[in-house]
Amino acid sequence: MLDALPEVVDQMSEPMVSQDVAAFYLLSKRVAQSVKVVMSGQGADEVFGGYFWYPLMAAESGSPVERFRRHYFDRDHGEYLATVGDEYALTDVTTDYVAARLAEPFADTFLDQVLRFDATTLIVDDPVKRVDNMTMAWGLEARVPFLAHTLVELAMTMPPELKLKEGGKWPLKAIARGLIPNSVIDRPKGYFPVPAFKYPQGAFLDFMRGVLDSDACRNRGLFRREMVERLLAEPMQHYTRLQGAKVWHLALLEYWLQRHVDRR
């Protein structure tokens, strides 16, 4: 995994901090030896309400952006300002953007707003993009049937409460009954874990430290040194709301800049 990381970052069209990116790259390398087209489940969680944070958001009170932020924002704006150097200290454009997108017309409920936002923004800018980047690196095509526009349009007409039943994605589970084993349908939701990036230690932490302590990083001035040193000192004590290691986020962004910007 660590040996492949330079190649992985080189294939990123933009910085991608999700821990599964490198795993998708190595998996795609192996699969491409046998086939040229694969089916991917990307989009099912966003379209059919499969993530754990949707019911948590629904139970909150306050404005839509406040309910969304408490469970989804990686870091609050105050922490962002404490992380970046003065020349990068923007106003809170994230909150303004999310609030505007959630407030767009034709969503009946708060959950309708969130699912629409995820289907039109999150999917495009994160999971689909990273899987596409990592598969196409090996000439492997990943098709996404759950994002067929007719299926998405149909799903958007369903009450969100229907999607969130029985732990989420209830319409897909109901359709699948009798077609595939219940043990598959009802198994706990999983993901593609890469513990080395989620629990930084050993050689992986040494790599992150080397990136963040490099002359390139220090001269760039993107990150405040006190924040970098705090995260490096306690890498497994600082996680985002979605359980991403913050030190990995900083290291990946800096490493991407070194590979894509500094080498021009």
ROROVO-911436 format. One record per residue (C-alpha): residue number from 1; x, y, z; residue in three letters. Coordinates in Angstrom, 1 decimal. Example, Ala and Ser with C-alpha at 12.3 -4.5 7.8 and 13.67 -1.06 7.14 Angstrom:
R pos      u      v      w code
R   1   12.3   -4.5    7.8  ALA
R   2   13.7   -1.1    7.1  SER
//
This chain:
R pos      u      v      w code
R   1    0.0    0.0    0.0  MET
R   2    2.7    2.5    1.0  LEU
R   3    4.8    1.6   -2.1  ASP
R   4    1.8    2.3   -4.4  ALA
R   5    0.9    5.6   -2.8  LEU
R   6    2.9    7.8   -5.2  PRO
R   7    1.2    6.2   -8.2  GLU
R   8   -2.2    6.5   -6.4  VAL
R   9   -1.7   10.2   -5.8  VAL
R  10   -0.5   10.8   -9.4  ASP
R  11   -3.8    9.3  -10.6  GLN
R  12   -5.9   11.7   -8.5  MET
R  13   -7.5   14.5  -10.6  SER
R  14   -7.8   16.4   -7.3  GLU
R  15   -6.9   15.6   -3.6  PRO
R  16   -8.9   12.6   -2.4  MET
R  17   -8.6   11.9    1.4  VAL
R  18  -10.9    8.9    1.5  SER
R  19   -9.0    6.0    2.9  GLN
R  20  -10.3    3.6    0.3  ASP
R  21   -8.7    5.3   -2.7  VAL
R  22   -5.4    3.4   -2.6  ALA
R  23   -7.3    0.1   -2.0  ALA
R  24   -9.5    0.8   -5.1  PHE
R  25   -6.3    1.4   -7.1  TYR
R  26   -4.7   -1.9   -6.1  LEU
R  27   -8.0   -3.8   -6.5  LEU
R  28   -8.4   -2.3  -10.0  SER
R  29   -4.9   -3.3  -10.9  LYS
R  30   -5.7   -7.0  -10.1  ARG
R  31   -9.2   -7.0  -11.6  VAL
R  32   -8.0   -5.5  -14.8  ALA
R  33   -5.8   -8.5  -15.4  GLN
R  34   -9.0  -10.5  -16.0  SER
R  35  -11.8   -8.2  -17.1  VAL
R  36  -12.3   -4.8  -18.7  LYS
R  37  -15.7   -3.8  -17.3  VAL
R  38  -17.0   -4.1  -13.8  VAL
R  39  -20.3   -3.1  -12.0  MET
R  40  -20.0   -0.8   -9.0  SER
R  41  -22.5   -0.1   -6.3  GLY
R  42  -21.6    3.6   -6.1  GLN
R  43  -24.6    5.8   -5.5  GLY
R  44  -26.9    3.3   -3.7  ALA
R  45  -26.4    4.9   -0.3  ASP
R  46  -26.8    8.5   -1.4  GLU
R  47  -29.9    7.8   -3.6  VAL
R  48  -31.6    5.3   -1.2  PHE
R  49  -30.6    6.7    2.2  GLY
R  50  -28.1    4.1    3.3  GLY
R  51  -25.7    6.2    5.4  TYR
R  52  -26.0    6.2    9.2  PHE
R  53  -26.0   10.0    9.5  TRP
R  54  -29.3   10.5    7.6  TYR
R  55  -31.5    9.5   10.6  PRO
R  56  -29.2   11.4   13.0  LEU
R  57  -29.7   14.5   10.9  MET
R  58  -33.4   14.0   10.7  ALA
R  59  -33.7   13.8   14.6  ALA
R  60  -31.9   17.2   15.0  GLU
R  61  -33.5   20.6   15.3  SER
R  62  -32.4   23.9   13.9  GLY
R  63  -31.8   25.2   10.4  SER
R  64  -31.1   22.7    7.6  PRO
R  65  -27.4   23.6    7.4  VAL
R  66  -27.0   23.4   11.2  GLU
R  67  -28.6   19.9   11.2  ARG
R  68  -26.4   18.9    8.3  PHE
R  69  -23.2   20.4    9.7  ARG
R  70  -23.4   18.6   13.1  ARG
R  71  -23.0   15.2   11.5  HIS
R  72  -21.2   15.8    8.2  TYR
R  73  -18.7   18.7    8.2  PHE
R  74  -15.1   17.4    8.6  ASP
R  75  -14.2   20.4   10.7  ARG
R  76  -15.9   23.6   11.8  ASP
R  77  -14.8   26.9   10.4  HIS
R  78  -12.9   27.9   13.6  GLY
R  79  -10.8   24.8   13.3  GLU
R  80  -10.2   25.5    9.6  TYR
R  81   -8.9   28.9   10.6  LEU
R  82   -6.7   27.4   13.2  ALA
R  83   -5.3   25.0   10.6  THR
R  84   -4.3   27.2    7.7  VAL
R  85   -2.0   30.1    7.3  GLY
R  86   -3.3   33.6    7.3  ASP
R  87   -3.2   34.0    3.5  GLU
R  88   -5.6   31.0    3.2  TYR
R  89   -8.0   32.2    5.9  ALA
R  90  -11.2   32.4    3.8  LEU
R  91  -14.6   33.3    5.1  THR
R  92  -17.0   30.4    5.8  ASP
R  93  -17.8   29.6    2.1  VAL
R  94  -18.6   26.0    3.0  THR
R  95  -21.6   26.9    5.2  THR
R  96  -22.8   29.5    2.7  ASP
R  97  -22.6   27.0   -0.2  TYR
R  98  -24.3   24.1    1.6  VAL
R  99  -27.1   26.4    3.0  ALA
R 100  -27.8   27.7   -0.5  ALA
R 101  -27.9   24.3   -2.0  ARG
R 102  -30.2   22.8    0.7  LEU
R 103  -32.6   25.8    0.3  ALA
R 104  -33.2   25.3   -3.4  GLU
R 105  -36.9   24.8   -4.2  PRO
R 106  -38.8   21.6   -4.9  PHE
R 107  -37.6   19.5   -1.9  ALA
R 108  -40.6   18.7    0.3  ASP
R 109  -38.7   17.9    3.5  THR
R 110  -35.3   18.3    5.1  PHE
R 111  -34.3   14.8    4.2  LEU
R 112  -35.4   15.4    0.6  ASP
R 113  -33.0   18.4    0.6  GLN
R 114  -30.1   16.3    2.0  VAL
R 115  -30.6   13.4   -0.4  LEU
R 116  -30.9   15.7   -3.4  ARG
R 117  -27.7   17.5   -2.3  PHE
R 118  -25.8   14.3   -1.9  ASP
R 119  -27.0   12.9   -5.3  ALA
R 120  -26.1   16.1   -7.2  THR
R 121  -22.9   17.1   -5.3  THR
R 122  -21.4   14.5   -3.1  LEU
R 123  -21.6   11.6   -5.6  ILE
R 124  -20.2   13.7   -8.4  VAL
R 125  -17.3   15.2   -6.4  ASP
R 126  -16.2   12.3   -4.3  ASP
R 127  -17.1    8.6   -4.6  PRO
R 128  -17.7    8.4   -8.3  VAL
R 129  -14.7   10.5   -9.1  LYS
R 130  -12.3    8.5   -7.0  ARG
R 131  -13.5    5.1   -8.3  VAL
R 132  -13.4    6.4  -11.8  ASP
R 133   -9.8    7.8  -11.4  ASN
R 134   -8.5    4.6   -9.8  MET
R 135  -10.2    2.1  -12.3  THR
R 136   -9.3    4.1  -15.4  MET
R 137   -5.7    4.1  -14.2  ALA
R 138   -5.7    0.5  -15.3  TRP
R 139   -8.0    0.8  -18.3  GLY
R 140  -10.8   -0.7  -16.3  LEU
R 141  -14.4    0.7  -16.8  GLU
R 142  -16.6    0.8  -13.7  ALA
R 143  -20.3    1.1  -14.5  ARG
R 144  -22.7    2.5  -11.9  VAL
R 145  -26.2    1.1  -12.5  PRO
R 146  -27.6    2.7   -9.3  PHE
R 147  -27.0    6.1  -10.9  LEU
R 148  -29.0    5.4  -14.0  ALA
R 149  -30.9    8.7  -14.3  HIS
R 150  -34.3    7.0  -14.6  THR
R 151  -33.7    5.1  -11.4  LEU
R 152  -32.5    8.2   -9.6  VAL
R 153  -35.5   10.2  -10.8  GLU
R 154  -37.8    7.4   -9.5  LEU
R 155  -36.1    7.2   -6.2  ALA
R 156  -36.4   11.0   -5.7  MET
R 157  -40.2   10.7   -5.8  THR
R 158  -40.2    8.3   -2.9  MET
R 159  -40.7    9.6    0.7  PRO
R 160  -37.4    9.6    2.5  PRO
R 161  -38.9    7.7    5.4  GLU
R 162  -39.4    4.8    3.1  LEU
R 163  -35.7    4.7    2.2  LYS
R 164  -34.5    4.9    5.8  LEU
R 165  -36.6    1.9    7.0  LYS
R 166  -34.7   -1.0    8.5  GLU
R 167  -31.4    0.7    8.5  GLY
R 168  -31.6    2.4    5.1  GLY
R 169  -32.0    1.4    1.5  LYS
R 170  -35.3   -0.3    2.2  TRP
R 171  -36.6   -0.3   -1.4  PRO
R 172  -33.6   -2.1   -2.6  LEU
R 173  -33.8   -4.6    0.2  LYS
R 174  -37.5   -5.2   -0.5  ALA
R 175  -36.9   -5.8   -4.2  ILE
R 176  -34.1   -8.2   -3.5  ALA
R 177  -36.1  -10.5   -1.1  ARG
R 178  -36.5  -13.9   -2.7  GLY
R 179  -33.8  -13.1   -5.3  LEU
R 180  -30.7  -13.2   -3.2  ILE
R 181  -30.2  -14.7    0.3  PRO
R 182  -31.6  -12.7    3.3  ASN
R 183  -28.2  -13.1    4.9  SER
R 184  -26.7  -10.9    2.2  VAL
R 185  -29.6   -8.4    2.4  ILE
R 186  -29.6   -8.1    6.2  ASP
R 187  -25.8   -8.2    6.9  ARG
R 188  -24.4   -5.1    8.6  PRO
R 189  -23.3   -2.3    6.3  LYS
R 190  -19.7   -2.5    5.5  GLY
R 191  -17.1   -0.4    3.7  TYR
R 192  -13.6   -0.7    2.2  PHE
R 193  -11.3   -0.1    5.2  PRO
R 194   -7.7    0.8    5.0  VAL
R 195   -6.5    0.8    8.7  PRO
R 196   -3.1    2.2    7.8  ALA
R 197   -4.7    5.6    6.9  PHE
R 198   -7.4    5.5    9.6  LYS
R 199   -5.1    4.6   12.4  TYR
R 200   -1.7    6.2   11.4  PRO
R 201    1.3    4.5   13.0  GLN
R 202    4.6    2.9   12.1  GLY
R 203    5.9    3.4    8.6  ALA
R 204    2.6    5.1    7.5  PHE
R 205    2.9    7.7   10.2  LEU
R 206    6.6    8.2    9.3  ASP
R 207    5.5    8.8    5.7  PHE
R 208    3.0   11.4    6.8  MET
R 209    5.5   13.1    9.1  ARG
R 210    8.0   13.2    6.3  GLY
R 211    5.5   15.0    4.0  VAL
R 212    4.3   17.4    6.7  LEU
R 213    7.9   18.2    7.9  ASP
R 214    9.3   18.6    4.4  SER
R 215   10.8   21.9    3.3  ASP
R 216    8.1   22.0    0.6  ALA
R 217    5.3   21.9    3.2  CYS
R 218    7.0   24.4    5.5  ARG
R 219    7.8   26.9    2.7  ASN
R 220    4.2   26.6    1.3  ARG
R 221    2.8   27.9    4.5  GLY
R 222   -0.5   26.3    3.9  LEU
R 223   -0.7   24.8    7.4  PHE
R 224    0.0   26.3   10.8  ARG
R 225    2.9   24.4   12.3  ARG
R 226    1.3   24.2   15.7  GLU
R 227   -1.7   22.3   14.2  MET
R 228    0.6   20.0   12.3  VAL
R 229    2.7   19.2   15.4  GLU
R 230   -0.4   18.6   17.4  ARG
R 231   -1.8   16.1   14.9  LEU
R 232    1.5   14.3   14.5  LEU
R 233    2.0   14.0   18.3  ALA
R 234   -1.5   12.4   18.7  GLU
R 235   -2.5   11.0   15.3  PRO
R 236   -5.1    8.7   16.7  MET
R 237   -6.8   11.3   18.9  GLN
R 238   -8.0   13.6   16.1  HIS
R 239  -10.8   12.4   13.8  TYR
R 240  -13.5   14.0   11.7  THR
R 241  -17.2   13.4   12.3  ARG
R 242  -17.1   10.7    9.7  LEU
R 243  -14.0    9.1   11.4  GLN
R 244  -11.3   10.2    9.0  GLY
R 245   -7.8   10.8   10.5  ALA
R 246   -7.1   14.5   10.3  LYS
R 247   -3.3   14.0   10.0  VAL
R 248   -3.9   11.9    6.9  TRP
R 249   -6.1   14.6    5.4  HIS
R 250   -3.3   17.2    5.8  LEU
R 251   -0.6   14.8    4.6  ALA
R 252   -2.6   13.8    1.5  LEU
R 253   -3.3   17.4    0.5  LEU
R 254    0.3   18.4    0.9  GLU
R 255    1.6   15.3   -0.9  TYR
R 256   -0.9   15.9   -3.8  TRP
R 257    0.4   19.5   -4.1  LEU
R 258    4.0   18.2   -4.2  GLN
R 259    3.2   15.6   -6.9  ARG
R 260    0.9   17.8   -9.1  HIS
R 261    1.9   21.4   -8.5  VAL
R 262    5.5   21.5   -7.4  ASP
R 263    6.6   19.1  -10.2  ARG
R 264    5.2   21.3  -13.0  ARG
//
